Amino acid sequence: MAAGSIAGMDTSFMSTRLITDDVRRLVGFYELVTGITAAWSTEDFAEVVTGHATLAIGSTRTVPLFGVGSAEPAANRTAILEFLVDDVDAEWERLREDLSDVVTEPVTMPWGNRALLFRDPDGNLVNLFTPATDAAREKFSVRR
């Protein structure tokens, strides 16, 4: 089997799924952050589909479908959900009154991205970033 494939099919990263006790609250938060209306499959599952990936949000009631106890809501302290935005400073001005747990106000990171870090209502870390240097803009194919 070739690298980057599963049983002869191309492997593509499709989504990240968050499990929560309050699907409506978390979906509403990500609709506010992204400006994208979620697509609801059931009252227990919705997706925020961006141009590059999908953020899936599922209820704790769905966990037994994967295996009892296989996921736990509001327990993530390792992953960061990252969203490329046109202007992180403008997003900060738009969202600042609605964010209750800001980790870092917009700052330029050593690798060239200007970043805003905050936590969603379940405590997951979210990064909105804009490439700020020529190298970072080239990496993400962003024009000035």
Secondary structure by P-SEA (a helix, b strand, c coil): ccccccccbbbbbcbbbbbcccaaaaaaaaaaaccbbbbbccccccccccccccbbbbcccccccccccccccccccccccccccccaaaaaaaccccccccccccccccccccbbbbbcccbbbbbbbccccaaaaaaacccc
